[in-house]
Amino acid sequence: MTRFRFAEDLNVLPGLVALALFVVMAAAFLGANLPDPAGYPADATLITDIGYSLFDFTAESGVPTEGFLAAFELIDLVLVAALVGAVLLAKREDGSIGNPLQWGDDE
């Protein structure tokens, strides 16, 4: 049976960087002044207000919301680009799209 031996050419720099990052993040988290949590009114409709704020409409319940139409459209463009990229990557040289469930040497 051989004994366990520690590596002699150990590089501690990545570990020190990770430790320093942890200390910075912990100090930022513990030193943050967060506001008191605000509740949602009991008579407001949460799902409807989320839909209204997503499309930047005025909510019927009167709860102030922020508009997220620009973020919604940006996410839409990124997802469409990712879908088109996935289809282009899945295409074969002859232009056909292979069966992703078939495994073997059919290439």
mmCIF file of the C-alpha atoms, coordinates in Angstrom:
data_MODEL
# 
_entry.id   MODEL 
# 
loop_
_atom_site.group_PDB 
_atom_site.id 
_atom_site.type_symbol 
_atom_site.label_atom_id 
_atom_site.label_alt_id 
_atom_site.label_comp_id 
_atom_site.label_asym_id 
_atom_site.label_entity_id 
_atom_site.label_seq_id 
_atom_site.pdbx_PDB_ins_code 
_atom_site.Cartn_x 
_atom_site.Cartn_y 
_atom_site.Cartn_z 
_atom_site.occupancy 
_atom_site.B_iso_or_equiv 
_atom_site.pdbx_formal_charge 
_atom_site.auth_seq_id 
_atom_site.auth_comp_id 
_atom_site.auth_asym_id 
_atom_site.auth_atom_id 
_atom_site.pdbx_PDB_model_num 
ATOM 1   C CA . MET A 1 1   ? 0.000   0.000  0.000   1.00 0.00 ? 1   MET A CA 1 
ATOM 2   C CA . THR A 1 2   ? 1.361   3.425  -0.897  1.00 0.00 ? 2   THR A CA 1 
ATOM 3   C CA . ARG A 1 3   ? 1.101   6.467  1.314   1.00 0.00 ? 3   ARG A CA 1 
ATOM 4   C CA . PHE A 1 4   ? -0.686  9.579  0.242   1.00 0.00 ? 4   PHE A CA 1 
ATOM 5   C CA . ARG A 1 5   ? 1.735   12.317 -0.756  1.00 0.00 ? 5   ARG A CA 1 
ATOM 6   C CA . PHE A 1 6   ? 0.961   15.994 -1.167  1.00 0.00 ? 6   PHE A CA 1 
ATOM 7   C CA . ALA A 1 7   ? 1.845   17.731 -4.409  1.00 0.00 ? 7   ALA A CA 1 
ATOM 8   C CA . GLU A 1 8   ? 5.037   19.716 -4.192  1.00 0.00 ? 8   GLU A CA 1 
ATOM 9   C CA . ASP A 1 9   ? 4.407   22.084 -7.091  1.00 0.00 ? 9   ASP A CA 1 
ATOM 10  C CA . LEU A 1 10  ? 1.243   23.558 -5.566  1.00 0.00 ? 10  LEU A CA 1 
ATOM 11  C CA . ASN A 1 11  ? -0.037  26.858 -6.954  1.00 0.00 ? 11  ASN A CA 1 
ATOM 12  C CA . VAL A 1 12  ? -1.929  28.730 -4.220  1.00 0.00 ? 12  VAL A CA 1 
ATOM 13  C CA . LEU A 1 13  ? -2.719  31.846 -6.266  1.00 0.00 ? 13  LEU A CA 1 
ATOM 14  C CA . PRO A 1 14  ? -6.184  30.711 -7.496  1.00 0.00 ? 14  PRO A CA 1 
ATOM 15  C CA . GLY A 1 15  ? -7.165  29.771 -3.952  1.00 0.00 ? 15  GLY A CA 1 
ATOM 16  C CA . LEU A 1 16  ? -6.037  33.130 -2.585  1.00 0.00 ? 16  LEU A CA 1 
ATOM 17  C CA . VAL A 1 17  ? -7.940  34.964 -5.315  1.00 0.00 ? 17  VAL A CA 1 
ATOM 18  C CA . ALA A 1 18  ? -11.089 32.974 -4.514  1.00 0.00 ? 18  ALA A CA 1 
ATOM 19  C CA . LEU A 1 19  ? -10.679 33.699 -0.803  1.00 0.00 ? 19  LEU A CA 1 
ATOM 20  C CA . ALA A 1 20  ? -10.188 37.429 -1.467  1.00 0.00 ? 20  ALA A CA 1 
ATOM 21  C CA . LEU A 1 21  ? -13.288 37.476 -3.677  1.00 0.00 ? 21  LEU A CA 1 
ATOM 22  C CA . PHE A 1 22  ? -15.269 35.748 -0.943  1.00 0.00 ? 22  PHE A CA 1 
ATOM 23  C CA . VAL A 1 23  ? -14.126 38.317 1.639   1.00 0.00 ? 23  VAL A CA 1 
ATOM 24  C CA . VAL A 1 24  ? -15.082 41.219 -0.654  1.00 0.00 ? 24  VAL A CA 1 
ATOM 25  C CA . MET A 1 25  ? -18.503 39.730 -1.415  1.00 0.00 ? 25  MET A CA 1 
ATOM 26  C CA . ALA A 1 26  ? -19.164 38.970 2.259   1.00 0.00 ? 26  ALA A CA 1 
ATOM 27  C CA . ALA A 1 27  ? -18.195 42.520 3.264   1.00 0.00 ? 27  ALA A CA 1 
ATOM 28  C CA . ALA A 1 28  ? -20.452 43.981 0.563   1.00 0.00 ? 28  ALA A CA 1 
ATOM 29  C CA . PHE A 1 29  ? -23.353 41.760 1.614   1.00 0.00 ? 29  PHE A CA 1 
ATOM 30  C CA . LEU A 1 30  ? -22.997 42.404 5.337   1.00 0.00 ? 30  LEU A CA 1 
ATOM 31  C CA . GLY A 1 31  ? -22.480 46.146 4.869   1.00 0.00 ? 31  GLY A CA 1 
ATOM 32  C CA . ALA A 1 32  ? -25.460 46.696 2.552   1.00 0.00 ? 32  ALA A CA 1 
ATOM 33  C CA . ASN A 1 33  ? -28.338 48.794 3.847   1.00 0.00 ? 33  ASN A CA 1 
ATOM 34  C CA . LEU A 1 34  ? -31.394 47.065 2.463   1.00 0.00 ? 34  LEU A CA 1 
ATOM 35  C CA . PRO A 1 35  ? -34.803 48.730 2.794   1.00 0.00 ? 35  PRO A CA 1 
ATOM 36  C CA . ASP A 1 36  ? -37.591 47.102 4.731   1.00 0.00 ? 36  ASP A CA 1 
ATOM 37  C CA . PRO A 1 37  ? -39.536 44.642 2.588   1.00 0.00 ? 37  PRO A CA 1 
ATOM 38  C CA . ALA A 1 38  ? -42.697 46.116 1.150   1.00 0.00 ? 38  ALA A CA 1 
ATOM 39  C CA . GLY A 1 39  ? -45.733 43.902 0.954   1.00 0.00 ? 39  GLY A CA 1 
ATOM 40  C CA . TYR A 1 40  ? -48.104 43.606 -1.936  1.00 0.00 ? 40  TYR A CA 1 
ATOM 41  C CA . PRO A 1 41  ? -51.610 44.960 -1.231  1.00 0.00 ? 41  PRO A CA 1 
ATOM 42  C CA . ALA A 1 42  ? -54.098 42.238 -0.359  1.00 0.00 ? 42  ALA A CA 1 
ATOM 43  C CA . ASP A 1 43  ? -56.741 43.413 -2.822  1.00 0.00 ? 43  ASP A CA 1 
ATOM 44  C CA . ALA A 1 44  ? -54.345 43.665 -5.802  1.00 0.00 ? 44  ALA A CA 1 
ATOM 45  C CA . THR A 1 45  ? -54.136 40.967 -8.448  1.00 0.00 ? 45  THR A CA 1 
ATOM 46  C CA . LEU A 1 46  ? -50.535 39.901 -8.657  1.00 0.00 ? 46  LEU A CA 1 
ATOM 47  C CA . ILE A 1 47  ? -50.620 37.997 -11.952 1.00 0.00 ? 47  ILE A CA 1 
ATOM 48  C CA . THR A 1 48  ? -52.513 40.722 -13.791 1.00 0.00 ? 48  THR A CA 1 
ATOM 49  C CA . ASP A 1 49  ? -50.172 43.430 -12.525 1.00 0.00 ? 49  ASP A CA 1 
ATOM 50  C CA . ILE A 1 50  ? -47.128 41.429 -13.632 1.00 0.00 ? 50  ILE A CA 1 
ATOM 51  C CA . GLY A 1 51  ? -48.626 41.205 -17.130 1.00 0.00 ? 51  GLY A CA 1 
ATOM 52  C CA . TYR A 1 52  ? -49.398 44.924 -17.193 1.00 0.00 ? 52  TYR A CA 1 
ATOM 53  C CA . SER A 1 53  ? -45.894 45.854 -16.053 1.00 0.00 ? 53  SER A CA 1 
ATOM 54  C CA . LEU A 1 54  ? -44.311 43.431 -18.544 1.00 0.00 ? 54  LEU A CA 1 
ATOM 55  C CA . PHE A 1 55  ? -45.947 45.234 -21.465 1.00 0.00 ? 55  PHE A CA 1 
ATOM 56  C CA . ASP A 1 56  ? -45.635 48.703 -19.881 1.00 0.00 ? 56  ASP A CA 1 
ATOM 57  C CA . PHE A 1 57  ? -49.385 49.278 -19.482 1.00 0.00 ? 57  PHE A CA 1 
ATOM 58  C CA . THR A 1 58  ? -51.067 51.077 -16.578 1.00 0.00 ? 58  THR A CA 1 
ATOM 59  C CA . ALA A 1 59  ? -52.246 48.576 -14.000 1.00 0.00 ? 59  ALA A CA 1 
ATOM 60  C CA . GLU A 1 60  ? -55.947 48.499 -13.138 1.00 0.00 ? 60  GLU A CA 1 
ATOM 61  C CA . SER A 1 61  ? -55.331 47.984 -9.429  1.00 0.00 ? 61  SER A CA 1 
ATOM 62  C CA . GLY A 1 62  ? -53.387 51.219 -9.077  1.00 0.00 ? 62  GLY A CA 1 
ATOM 63  C CA . VAL A 1 63  ? -50.244 49.490 -7.818  1.00 0.00 ? 63  VAL A CA 1 
ATOM 64  C CA . PRO A 1 64  ? -47.258 51.371 -9.266  1.00 0.00 ? 64  PRO A CA 1 
ATOM 65  C CA . THR A 1 65  ? -45.178 49.178 -11.535 1.00 0.00 ? 65  THR A CA 1 
ATOM 66  C CA . GLU A 1 66  ? -42.120 49.644 -13.681 1.00 0.00 ? 66  GLU A CA 1 
ATOM 67  C CA . GLY A 1 67  ? -42.207 49.032 -17.399 1.00 0.00 ? 67  GLY A CA 1 
ATOM 68  C CA . PHE A 1 68  ? -40.262 46.079 -18.699 1.00 0.00 ? 68  PHE A CA 1 
ATOM 69  C CA . LEU A 1 69  ? -41.156 46.233 -22.394 1.00 0.00 ? 69  LEU A CA 1 
ATOM 70  C CA . ALA A 1 70  ? -37.590 46.969 -23.520 1.00 0.00 ? 70  ALA A CA 1 
ATOM 71  C CA . ALA A 1 71  ? -36.190 44.100 -21.415 1.00 0.00 ? 71  ALA A CA 1 
ATOM 72  C CA . PHE A 1 72  ? -38.896 41.781 -22.749 1.00 0.00 ? 72  PHE A CA 1 
ATOM 73  C CA . GLU A 1 73  ? -38.031 42.637 -26.350 1.00 0.00 ? 73  GLU A CA 1 
ATOM 74  C CA . LEU A 1 74  ? -34.279 42.253 -25.751 1.00 0.00 ? 74  LEU A CA 1 
ATOM 75  C CA . ILE A 1 75  ? -34.792 38.818 -24.213 1.00 0.00 ? 75  ILE A CA 1 
ATOM 76  C CA . ASP A 1 76  ? -37.041 37.945 -27.156 1.00 0.00 ? 76  ASP A CA 1 
ATOM 77  C CA . LEU A 1 77  ? -34.316 38.877 -29.648 1.00 0.00 ? 77  LEU A CA 1 
ATOM 78  C CA . VAL A 1 78  ? -31.644 36.935 -27.750 1.00 0.00 ? 78  VAL A CA 1 
ATOM 79  C CA . LEU A 1 79  ? -33.815 33.806 -27.563 1.00 0.00 ? 79  LEU A CA 1 
ATOM 80  C CA . VAL A 1 80  ? -34.658 33.972 -31.273 1.00 0.00 ? 80  VAL A CA 1 
ATOM 81  C CA . ALA A 1 81  ? -30.957 34.398 -32.121 1.00 0.00 ? 81  ALA A CA 1 
ATOM 82  C CA . ALA A 1 82  ? -30.104 31.405 -29.917 1.00 0.00 ? 82  ALA A CA 1 
ATOM 83  C CA . LEU A 1 83  ? -32.775 29.301 -31.629 1.00 0.00 ? 83  LEU A CA 1 
ATOM 84  C CA . VAL A 1 84  ? -31.529 30.242 -35.097 1.00 0.00 ? 84  VAL A CA 1 
ATOM 85  C CA . GLY A 1 85  ? -27.948 29.514 -34.016 1.00 0.00 ? 85  GLY A CA 1 
ATOM 86  C CA . ALA A 1 86  ? -28.949 26.116 -32.665 1.00 0.00 ? 86  ALA A CA 1 
ATOM 87  C CA . VAL A 1 87  ? -30.658 25.214 -35.933 1.00 0.00 ? 87  VAL A CA 1 
ATOM 88  C CA . LEU A 1 88  ? -27.622 26.356 -37.927 1.00 0.00 ? 88  LEU A CA 1 
ATOM 89  C CA . LEU A 1 89  ? -25.319 24.285 -35.731 1.00 0.00 ? 89  LEU A CA 1 
ATOM 90  C CA . ALA A 1 90  ? -27.566 21.242 -36.103 1.00 0.00 ? 90  ALA A CA 1 
ATOM 91  C CA . LYS A 1 91  ? -27.556 21.408 -39.916 1.00 0.00 ? 91  LYS A CA 1 
ATOM 92  C CA . ARG A 1 92  ? -25.419 18.965 -41.809 1.00 0.00 ? 92  ARG A CA 1 
ATOM 93  C CA . GLU A 1 93  ? -23.304 19.849 -44.817 1.00 0.00 ? 93  GLU A CA 1 
ATOM 94  C CA . ASP A 1 94  ? -25.984 18.625 -47.229 1.00 0.00 ? 94  ASP A CA 1 
ATOM 95  C CA . GLY A 1 95  ? -28.546 20.987 -45.671 1.00 0.00 ? 95  GLY A CA 1 
ATOM 96  C CA . SER A 1 96  ? -30.596 18.383 -43.794 1.00 0.00 ? 96  SER A CA 1 
ATOM 97  C CA . ILE A 1 97  ? -31.153 18.447 -40.076 1.00 0.00 ? 97  ILE A CA 1 
ATOM 98  C CA . GLY A 1 98  ? -30.171 15.243 -38.316 1.00 0.00 ? 98  GLY A CA 1 
ATOM 99  C CA . ASN A 1 99  ? -32.188 13.329 -35.766 1.00 0.00 ? 99  ASN A CA 1 
ATOM 100 C CA . PRO A 1 100 ? -30.878 14.314 -32.324 1.00 0.00 ? 100 PRO A CA 1 
ATOM 101 C CA . LEU A 1 101 ? -32.266 11.092 -30.816 1.00 0.00 ? 101 LEU A CA 1 
ATOM 102 C CA . GLN A 1 102 ? -30.345 8.833  -33.183 1.00 0.00 ? 102 GLN A CA 1 
ATOM 103 C CA . TRP A 1 103 ? -26.913 7.838  -31.952 1.00 0.00 ? 103 TRP A CA 1 
ATOM 104 C CA . GLY A 1 104 ? -24.378 6.275  -34.219 1.00 0.00 ? 104 GLY A CA 1 
ATOM 105 C CA . ASP A 1 105 ? -22.019 6.772  -37.095 1.00 0.00 ? 105 ASP A CA 1 
ATOM 106 C CA . ASP A 1 106 ? -24.491 8.181  -39.621 1.00 0.00 ? 106 ASP A CA 1 
ATOM 107 C CA . GLU A 1 107 ? -22.434 11.265 -40.343 1.00 0.00 ? 107 GLU A CA 1 
# 
